[in-house]
């Protein structure tokens, strides 16, 4: 659900988008690169933007400067203005080799320049260097955004994704649901069975939760400690409850021993859900997460190993407290 490259992608061919209004130039570059890379092509700036924003994003764009309707400079401006495409490196491929043209393109955000006629050996080296750099950068970003123990998204990535999901939900007038979960009596499990058993419990729970969401837009993350979270775009209250039940059942089926639990003899979850629908508008993402946290609190207070769903539309007292910072 993210565009970040994982360690499993290292051996795959990188995707290179060649943008040129002249088919001859596209064929020439493709012949040079097709053995090492997966080639994507566009003959206009508009088509290039469409591909770059698509599901299969290019790892690198080779962009002609002189094109009709929308030149390469404008394409680059639009790529850099979009948070979904701004990190795709762009190399200008152009017959314009004046220093001021090169300086202008680099100031716009181009990663490099290749002049026409293209020298195959030089082009390959420059492209390979940028692809290698992007992979290393993506690996570092992936590591910084994922929990080292469980491998699922961490709190930082969750918060970032929530912000984007919230914006999309508001623009499209769609519901958005958040689920917060705690492993019941995890401290007792960790203390009595040992930290290795506690770590293994966290890994198994994380994997089980991640397997319950099938849509690319859904995210399960480690929220902190023994707490997990899920953000579910385009999901109403009924849908959130359905997913929450799947989470609860999946963890119970793991049958992770916890003889020190006060609810049952295996690890279980307490779960709180909250949904922002299209009816109730005066709400923020922070408020939605707080509502889910309030529901989680109620689940714990109600005996644990249960699900509580927060009714945002009927919670005027909660909103007053939230606005006062209570």
N, C-alpha and C positions, 0 to 999 in steps of 0.2 A: 503494500500500500504506500510504500515510499519509493522515491526514485533512487535511494541509496544503493550502491553496489555492495554485495556481501562477499565473503570469502569464497563462496561457491561460484561466483561469477568470474574468478580470475582466469580460468582456462577458456572462457568463451570468447568468441570474436567480438571485438568492439564494433558498435554501429557508427558509421560515418555517413553524414548527410551531405551530398554534393548539390550545391545550388548554383545553377547557371542557366541562362536563357538560350544558350547555344548547345544543342545536343552533341555536337562534335566535341566540345570541351568536356562534357560529361563523360562521353565514351573514353576520351583520352585519360582522364583521371581514374575512371573505373578500372581501366586496363592495368594501371599501375598498382592499384590498391586492393583489387578484388580477392587476391590470394590470401591476404592477411586479415581483411576486415569484411564485415557485412555492409554492403553499399545500399544507401537509400538515396533517391534523387528527387529534385524539385526543379522546375523550370521557371518558377516565379517566386517573388518574395512572399506573396500570400500563401502559396502552397508550402513554402518552407516553414512558415510560422505554424501552419496547421499540423504539419508533421512533428515539429518540435514540441508542440503542446499535447501531442497524442500519447497513447498508452505506451508505445514503444519509442522511447526518447532516444535521440542520437547521443553518442558519447562525445562527438566532435562534429562541427559543421565547417565545411569548406565553402566559403561564400564569395561569389563574384560581386564586384562592386558595381559595375555598369550593367544595370538591367532596366528594362522599361517599366513604367507604372510605379514600382517601388524599388529603389536602388539598395545596394548592400548596406549602406550606412543606416538607412531607415529600418531595414530588417534588424540590424544589430541593436538599434535604439529600442525597438519593441521587445526583442529578446531580453535585454537587460532590465527593462521596466516590468517584466513579468517574473514573479518569484518562482514560478514553476520552470522557467527556462534560463534564468539569469546566470546559472552556474555552468551552463554548457559552453565549453571553450569554442571560440570561433577563429578560424584562420581566413583572412582575406586572400583570395586568389585573383590577381588582377594584373592587367597590363600597365596600370598606373604605378610608376615607380618613383615619383617625385618624393623628396623627403617630407614635404608638408602634407602630402596625401597619406603617407605612412604614419606620420605623427598624429594626424586627425583621427585615423582609424584606431590607433592604439589608445588615444584618449577616450574614445567611445567605449572601449572595453575589449577590442580585438586582442587575441592572445599572440598572434604572429601574422606575418605577411609572406605570401609566396607569389613571385612574379611570373607572368607568362612571357615566353613559353616555359612551361613547367619542366624543370630538370628532375627527372624521376628519383635519382639517388638523394638529392637534397630534400625533396618533398617527403620522401619516406622517412628520413631521419627526423625531420621536424615534427611530422605527424606522430611518429612512434614516441618521441620524447614527451609530447603533450598527452598522449593516451596513457603513458606510464605515470606521468605526474597526476593525472586525473584519478587513476586507480588508487594511487597511494593516498591522495587526498580523501577519496571516498571511503577507503578503509579506515582512516583516522576518524572521519566523521561518523562512520558506522559504529566504531568502538565507543565514541563519546556519546552516542545516542542509544546504546543498548546496555542492558544490565549484564555485568560480567559473569554473574553466577548462573542466571537462568537463560540468558541469550535473547530474551524478549525486550521490546522497547522499555526504556527507563523513564523516570519522571520528566526529565528534560524534553524528551521526544514527545511524551504524552501531552505536556503543557503546550508545546509548539503546535501539535496536531489539533488539539482542542481549539486553539485560536483560529486556525484555518477552517476547521469544520464548523465552528460557530458562524464565521463570516459567510460561508456558503449556505448554511441553513437559513440565515436571515435574508440573504439575497433571493433565495428560491422559495421562501415561506414554507420550509419543511421542518418536521419535528427532529429533535436531536435528543438522544438519551445518554446518560452517564451512569455507570454502575461502579460502586466501590465495594471491595470485599476484604474481609479479614479472615485469616486462618484461626479458628477458635482454639484458645488455650495453647497457642504456639510456644509461648515462653516456657510453659510446663513441659512440653514435648522436647524443646531444646535443652532445658536444664537436666532432664532425667535420662534422655537417650543420647545426649551429646551433640556437639555442634555439627559433626559430620552427618548425623541423622537429620538434624534440622535443615542443613543445606540440601540434602537429598529430597527432603519433603518440599522445600521451596521449588526445586527444579521440576519435580513431578507435577506439582500443582500448576506451575507456570505452563508446562507443556499441555496439560489437560485443558486448561482454560483457553489457550491459543487454538486448540483443535476444535473448539465449539463455535468459532466464528468462521464463516465461509466466504464472506464478501470482502473484496480488497479494501473497501472503505472502512471496515470495522477494525479497531485496534484494541488489543489487550496489552497492558503494561504492568511492570512492577512499580507500584506507587511509592513504596518505601517499607523497609522491614518485612513484615509478613502481610503487608497490605497490597492488594492488586486492584487495578482499575480497568474499565473498558469504556470506550467512547463509540457510540453507534449512530452514525448519521442516518437520516431518513427512517428513524425507528420510533414508533409511538409507544405509549405506555404498555399496551398489550404485547407488542413485540419485545420491549425491554424485559417484561416479566417472563416471557418465554425463554429469552436468552439467559436470564438470571437462574431460572430453574435448571437449564442445561448445565450451567456452571456448577451449581450446587450438587446436582446428581453426578456429574463427572468426577468431582473431587471425592465424593462419598464412595464411588466405585473403586477408587484407588486403594481403599482399605489400608491407609497408612496408619500403623498402630499408634495410639495415644491413650494409654491406660489412665493418664492423669487428667483427661478431659472430664468435665462435669456433665456433659450431654450424652456422649456415647464413647465407645472405646477406639474409635478411629478419628483421623483428622477430618474436620468439617469446616464449612464456611458460614459466616454471617454476611449478609448481603443487603446493601441499600441501593435503590434505584431512584432516578428522577428524570423527568422528561420535560423539555421545553417544546410546546406545541405551537401551532399557528394562531391559537386563540389568545394566549396570554403573552403579550409583547414586552411589558416592562421588566425584562430580566436580562442578566448578563451571564457570560460563561462562568465567571467566578461564583455567581449566585447559584447556578445550576449544579456545580460541583459541591458547593456547601449544602445544597438541598439533598444531594445524594449522600453526603457525609452524615447529615442529620438522620436520614433513613437508616444508615448503617448503625448509628448510635441506638436508634430505637430497636433494631434487630438484636443488638447485644443486650440491651436492657430487657428485652422480651424473652430472654432465655438462650439466645444464640442458636446456631444451626437452623437459621430461618431467613426469610426474605421480607423486607419491608419496602413498600413503594411510597415515595413522597408525593402527595398531591399538591402540586405547585399552585394550581388555580384556587385552592381553598386555604392557602397558607398565608393570610395577610399578616399575622403576628410574626411569622418567620421573617418576612421581608422587612418589617419594621426593625426587628433586631439586627438583621444583616446590615441594613443601611446605617444603623447606629454603631456598628462594629462590635456588637455584643456576641 
